[in-house]
């Protein structure tokens, strides 16, 4: 990787000798590509790549092009290095909502996927957080991996490829973008105005912006916004696990343009914890993407197999959602203002004991999550039992 210092979105607070060590170790990293298409999976709108580590370990990692660098997690099963002291303690990772987490660095060795191989990997490792529930992901692949490469993501058949040279562009349409290493910024035309958003495959939503930016840039564009609603709690997250809490406005951006392509019905989330305006997977899954990191250009094709998902799930209709933790507890993390759930009396932070007779007091969180996500959204007589301040409460709505 020939570009070193711009790679990181870290705050450098240590002595120059640590900078020299970091540059020395990172300069040895090398990415080799397979120049062929291979499968990935999508779960919770995250692109998941099977990754092979030393000692025959195989784990999932998330493709997060909103992250400037590749990051691994502690306490997620990569035991062959977690028992060792770090080779370097240096800097902090900063998320899109300005959360800062201390990073250690380890000499990982060679990491291989079916699309590319990273040798002499010297990667930052941060404390464990929950990436995608029940996916057991051990980290994120960041945009640094694809420097001077060409990345193609075909959403229509869930395949990807990394090339050394640019393939034929006969079926691709170039769209306006901006590149500031290592990130691409997507340029959308909203109304008569062009706006830039960080391309973030680690974000499951459509567009996420700050309230201040919305007030400034969307003034006079009320005709393009519909279904605006307020939500309390942790209304969205990124693949790097950082949650923007407090109060979020959710709405639908009815129409925008990406070059000559119309992009309609984009979920719009507005929260002042966000320090960068991002565009995520809810938009990108509608297209096949060709990201030319060699020449800093983006090309797209329409995903002809894309179908707008129905808005009929139980939690969407009831206006709340949950978060599970490793201590096998479930809590209400998100609550829509004036929703059936809020009107019934539920509050953010309530510990869920059962929903429609599905009890949460079992050891297998993933089993419960699957059962809850399969709840029938058409039901009109729902029962939620929670614990609040050591009191058990029952709500029917």
matplotlib code that plots the C-alpha trace (Angstrom):
import matplotlib.pyplot as plt

x = [0.0, 1.9, -0.2, 0.2, -0.6, -3.9, -5.1, -6.1, -8.9, -7.1, -6.1, -2.3, -1.3, 1.8, 5.5, 6.9, 8.7, 5.2, 4.4, 7.6, 6.8, 3.3, 4.6, 7.2, 4.8, 2.1, 4.5, 5.0, 1.4, 0.5, -2.9, -3.1, -6.4, -8.1, -9.5, -12.7, -16.2, -17.0, -20.1, -20.8, -23.8, -26.1, -27.5, -29.2, -28.1, -24.5, -22.1, -20.5, -17.3, -15.9, -12.3, -9.5, -7.0, -3.8, -4.1, -7.0, -9.4, -12.4, -14.6, -17.0, -16.0, -18.1, -17.3, -17.4, -16.2, -17.2, -14.3, -10.9, -9.0, -9.5, -10.3, -10.5, -12.3, -11.2, -13.0, -14.6, -12.8, -9.5, -7.7, -4.4, -3.4, -5.7, -3.5, -0.5, 0.5, -0.1, 2.9, 1.8, -0.6, -1.5, -4.3, -8.1, -10.7, -13.4, -16.8, -19.3, -21.0, -17.7, -17.4, -13.7, -12.2, -8.6, -6.9, -4.0, -2.1, -1.1, 0.9, -1.8, 0.0, -1.8, -5.6, -7.4, -10.8, -12.0, -11.6, -8.3, -5.4, -3.7, -0.2, 1.9, -1.3, -0.7, -4.1, -5.8, -7.8, -10.4, -12.7, -15.5, -18.8, -21.8, -21.5, -24.4, -26.5, -25.8, -23.4, -20.3, -18.3, -14.8, -14.2, -14.6, -12.7, -12.1, -11.6, -7.8, -7.7, -8.8, -6.2, -5.2, -7.7, -11.1, -13.9, -17.2, -20.2, -23.0, -26.0, -28.3, -26.5, -24.5, -21.1, -18.0, -14.6, -11.4, -9.4, -5.9, -7.1, -10.3, -12.7, -14.9, -17.2, -19.7, -22.6, -21.7, -22.8, -20.4, -22.0, -20.7, -18.6, -15.7, -12.7, -10.7, -8.5, -9.6, -13.3, -15.7, -18.3, -21.5, -23.0, -26.8, -29.0, -31.9, -34.2, -32.0, -29.0, -26.1, -25.2, -22.3, -22.5, -19.9, -20.3, -20.8, -21.5, -21.4, -24.5, -27.8, -30.0, -30.4, -29.1, -28.1, -27.4, -27.2, -30.1, -28.0, -27.2, -30.9, -32.0, -29.5, -29.5, -33.1, -34.7, -37.5, -37.5, -40.4, -42.2, -39.5, -40.0, -42.8, -43.8, -41.7, -41.6, -39.7, -38.0, -36.4, -33.4, -30.8, -32.5, -29.7, -26.2, -23.2, -21.3, -18.7, -21.2, -21.5, -25.0, -26.3, -28.7, -31.1, -33.8, -33.9, -36.2, -37.0, -38.5, -38.7, -36.8, -39.3, -36.9, -33.3, -31.0, -27.7, -26.5, -29.3, -30.7, -33.7, -33.4, -36.8, -38.1, -34.8, -35.1, -33.7, -32.4, -31.6, -29.6, -27.2, -24.8, -23.7, -20.6, -20.5, -23.3, -23.4, -25.3, -25.8, -26.9, -30.6, -29.5, -26.6, -28.5, -30.6, -27.5, -24.5, -21.4, -18.0, -15.6, -12.5, -9.9, -7.2, -8.8, -11.2, -14.5, -17.8, -19.8, -23.3, -25.8, -29.4, -30.1, -33.0, -33.8, -34.3, -37.7, -38.7, -39.1, -42.6, -43.1, -45.3, -43.1, -44.3, -41.8, -42.3, -46.1, -45.9, -43.2, -40.4, -37.4, -35.1, -31.5, -29.9, -26.7, -24.3, -25.8, -28.9, -31.1, -33.3, -34.2, -36.3, -33.8, -36.0, -39.5, -41.5, -43.4, -47.2, -46.8, -49.0, -46.1, -45.5, -49.2, -49.5, -46.8, -43.5, -40.3, -36.8, -34.7, -37.5, -36.1, -38.3, -39.4, -41.8, -43.6, -46.7, -45.6, -42.1, -40.0, -36.5, -35.1, -33.1, -29.4, -29.6, -30.1, -30.1, -33.0, -35.1, -34.0, -35.2, -38.5, -39.1, -38.2, -40.8, -43.7, -46.8, -47.3, -51.0, -51.9, -54.0, -53.9, -50.3, -48.9, -45.5, -44.2, -41.2, -39.3, -38.9, -37.2, -37.6, -41.4, -43.0, -45.4, -47.8, -48.8, -51.5, -52.0]
y = [0.0, 3.0, 5.7, 5.5, 8.6, 9.6, 6.1, 6.6, 8.6, 8.5, 11.3, 11.0, 11.9, 9.8, 10.4, 10.5, 7.1, 5.5, 7.1, 5.8, 2.3, 2.5, 3.6, 0.9, -1.9, -0.7, -0.2, -4.0, -4.8, -6.0, -6.7, -9.3, -9.8, -12.7, -10.9, -13.0, -12.8, -14.5, -14.7, -12.5, -12.5, -9.7, -9.7, -6.8, -4.9, -5.5, -7.1, -10.0, -11.6, -15.0, -14.4, -16.9, -16.1, -17.9, -21.2, -22.2, -19.8, -18.8, -15.9, -13.3, -9.7, -6.8, -4.7, -1.1, 1.4, 4.2, 3.0, 4.4, 1.4, -2.3, -3.1, -6.3, -6.9, -8.3, -11.2, -12.5, -15.8, -14.7, -16.4, -17.0, -13.3, -12.1, -13.7, -11.7, -8.2, -5.6, -4.6, -0.9, 1.2, 4.1, 6.5, 6.2, 5.2, 7.9, 6.8, 8.8, 10.0, 11.1, 8.1, 7.5, 4.1, 3.4, 1.2, -1.4, -2.9, -6.5, -8.3, -10.6, -12.2, -13.2, -12.8, -14.2, -13.9, -15.4, -12.0, -10.7, -11.5, -9.2, -10.3, -8.9, -7.5, -5.0, -4.1, -2.1, -4.0, -2.4, -3.6, -5.9, -4.5, -6.1, -5.7, -7.7, -9.6, -13.3, -13.0, -13.5, -11.0, -10.3, -6.9, -4.7, -4.5, -0.8, 1.2, 1.1, -2.4, -1.2, 1.5, 1.5, -1.4, -1.7, -3.1, -4.3, -5.1, -6.8, -6.5, -8.4, -11.7, -10.9, -11.2, -9.1, -8.9, -7.0, -6.2, -4.8, -3.2, -1.6, -4.0, -3.2, -0.2, -0.8, -1.6, 0.9, 4.5, 6.9, 9.1, 12.2, 11.6, 13.1, 11.1, 12.1, 9.2, 6.6, 7.6, 8.2, 10.8, 10.3, 13.4, 13.5, 16.1, 16.9, 19.4, 21.8, 21.4, 19.0, 17.4, 15.2, 12.1, 9.7, 6.3, 4.0, 0.3, -0.1, 2.0, 0.1, 3.1, 5.4, 8.9, 9.9, 13.6, 16.0, 18.2, 21.3, 20.2, 19.4, 22.8, 24.5, 22.5, 21.2, 24.5, 25.1, 21.4, 20.3, 19.0, 16.3, 15.0, 12.8, 10.6, 12.5, 11.0, 11.3, 8.4, 8.1, 6.0, 4.3, 4.7, 3.5, 2.1, 1.6, -1.6, -0.5, -0.8, 2.8, 3.8, 7.3, 7.8, 10.5, 11.7, 11.0, 12.2, 9.6, 10.6, 9.6, 11.6, 11.2, 11.8, 12.5, 12.0, 10.2, 11.4, 10.5, 7.9, 8.6, 7.4, 7.6, 6.7, 7.0, 6.7, 9.9, 9.9, 13.1, 13.1, 15.7, 13.1, 12.5, 14.4, 13.2, 12.9, 9.4, 7.4, 3.7, 0.3, 1.2, 3.1, 1.0, -2.3, -0.8, -0.7, -2.7, -0.6, -0.3, 1.7, 2.7, 3.4, 3.7, 6.7, 7.8, 7.3, 5.5, 3.6, 2.1, -0.2, -0.6, -3.7, -5.1, -7.6, -5.0, -5.0, -2.4, -4.2, -4.1, -1.9, -4.4, -5.9, -6.2, -3.7, -1.2, -1.2, -1.1, 1.6, 0.1, -2.1, -4.0, -4.5, -7.7, -7.9, -10.7, -11.0, -12.4, -9.4, -7.6, -4.0, -1.5, 0.6, 2.6, 4.0, 6.0, 9.0, 8.5, 4.9, 2.1, 1.1, 4.6, 5.2, 1.9, 3.1, 1.4, 3.3, 3.2, 1.1, -1.3, -4.8, -7.1, -10.3, -11.5, -10.4, -12.3, -15.2, -15.3, -15.3, -13.8, -15.7, -18.3, -18.7, -18.6, -14.9, -15.7, -18.1, -15.4, -12.7, -14.9, -15.6, -11.9, -10.8, -13.3, -11.8, -11.2, -7.5, -7.8, -8.8, -6.2, -7.8, -7.8, -8.3, -7.0, -7.7, -5.7, -5.1, -1.4, -0.4, -3.9, -3.8, -6.2, -4.4, -5.8, -3.7, -4.6, -2.8]
z = [0.0, -1.2, 0.5, 4.2, 6.2, 4.5, 5.2, 8.8, 10.3, 13.6, 16.1, 16.3, 19.9, 20.3, 19.7, 16.2, 16.8, 16.8, 13.5, 12.1, 13.3, 11.9, 8.5, 8.5, 9.3, 6.9, 4.0, 4.0, 3.4, 0.0, -1.6, -4.4, -6.3, -7.9, -10.9, -10.8, -9.4, -6.1, -3.8, -0.8, 1.4, 2.6, 6.1, 7.7, 4.6, 5.4, 2.8, 4.5, 3.2, 4.3, 5.4, 6.1, 8.8, 9.9, 11.8, 9.5, 11.2, 9.0, 10.0, 8.5, 8.0, 6.8, 3.8, 5.1, 2.5, 4.9, 7.1, 6.1, 7.3, 8.0, 11.7, 13.7, 17.0, 20.3, 22.0, 18.8, 18.3, 16.8, 19.6, 17.9, 18.4, 21.2, 23.8, 22.6, 23.6, 20.8, 18.7, 18.8, 20.9, 18.8, 18.1, 18.1, 15.6, 15.0, 13.8, 11.7, 14.8, 16.4, 18.8, 19.6, 20.5, 21.3, 18.8, 19.3, 16.4, 15.8, 13.2, 11.8, 8.9, 5.7, 5.4, 2.4, 0.8, -2.5, -4.1, -2.7, -0.3, 2.2, 3.2, 6.0, 7.6, 10.4, 11.6, 14.2, 16.8, 19.0, 21.9, 21.0, 19.8, 18.0, 14.3, 12.9, 15.3, 15.2, 12.3, 14.4, 12.4, 13.6, 11.9, 8.8, 5.5, 4.9, 1.8, 2.2, 0.8, -2.7, -3.3, -7.0, -7.6, -9.2, -7.0, -8.6, -6.4, -8.4, -6.1, -8.5, -7.9, -4.7, -6.3, -6.1, -7.9, -7.4, -10.5, -11.2, -14.4, -15.5, -17.3, -20.2, -19.4, -22.3, -20.0, -17.3, -16.7, -15.1, -12.3, -10.6, -7.5, -5.5, -4.2, -1.1, -0.3, 0.8, 0.5, -2.4, -2.0, -4.0, -5.6, -5.7, -7.3, -4.8, -6.3, -8.1, -5.8, -5.8, -2.4, -1.5, 0.8, 2.0, 0.3, 3.2, 2.6, 6.4, 6.8, 6.3, 5.8, 2.8, 3.7, 7.2, 7.9, 10.8, 11.8, 11.2, 7.6, 7.0, 8.2, 6.0, 2.8, 2.7, 3.3, 0.8, -0.3, 1.8, -1.3, -1.6, 1.9, 3.2, 6.1, 8.6, 12.1, 15.4, 17.0, 20.5, 21.2, 19.0, 15.7, 13.4, 13.5, 11.2, 10.5, 12.9, 15.6, 16.7, 17.6, 17.2, 20.2, 21.4, 19.0, 15.3, 12.5, 9.9, 6.6, 2.9, 0.2, -2.6, -5.5, -6.3, -9.3, -9.5, -12.9, -15.3, -12.9, -10.8, -7.2, -5.4, -2.0, -0.1, 3.7, 5.2, 8.8, 10.6, 13.8, 15.2, 16.5, 12.9, 12.0, 8.4, 5.9, 4.5, 1.9, 2.6, 1.5, 1.1, -2.0, -3.2, -3.2, -6.1, -8.3, -9.4, -8.5, -10.1, -7.9, -9.9, -7.1, -9.8, -11.6, -8.8, -10.7, -10.0, -12.6, -12.0, -13.6, -12.4, -10.4, -12.5, -9.7, -7.0, -5.3, -2.8, 0.5, 2.1, 5.1, 6.9, 9.5, 13.1, 14.6, 11.8, 12.3, 16.1, 16.1, 18.2, 18.0, 20.3, 21.0, 22.4, 24.4, 25.3, 28.8, 27.1, 27.8, 25.3, 25.7, 23.7, 21.8, 19.5, 19.9, 17.4, 18.7, 18.6, 17.6, 19.0, 21.2, 22.6, 23.1, 25.0, 27.4, 26.4, 26.9, 25.6, 28.0, 29.1, 29.4, 27.2, 28.9, 26.2, 23.0, 22.0, 24.2, 22.8, 25.9, 25.9, 29.0, 27.0, 26.3, 22.5, 21.6, 17.9, 18.2, 19.9, 17.4, 14.5, 16.2, 17.0, 13.5, 12.2, 14.1, 12.1, 11.4, 10.7, 14.3, 16.2, 19.7, 20.8, 24.3, 25.4, 29.0, 30.2, 33.4, 34.4, 37.7, 39.1, 38.2, 35.7, 33.4, 30.7, 27.7, 25.1, 21.8]

ax = plt.figure().add_subplot(projection="3d")
ax.plot(x, y, z, "-o")
ax.set_aspect("equal")
plt.show()
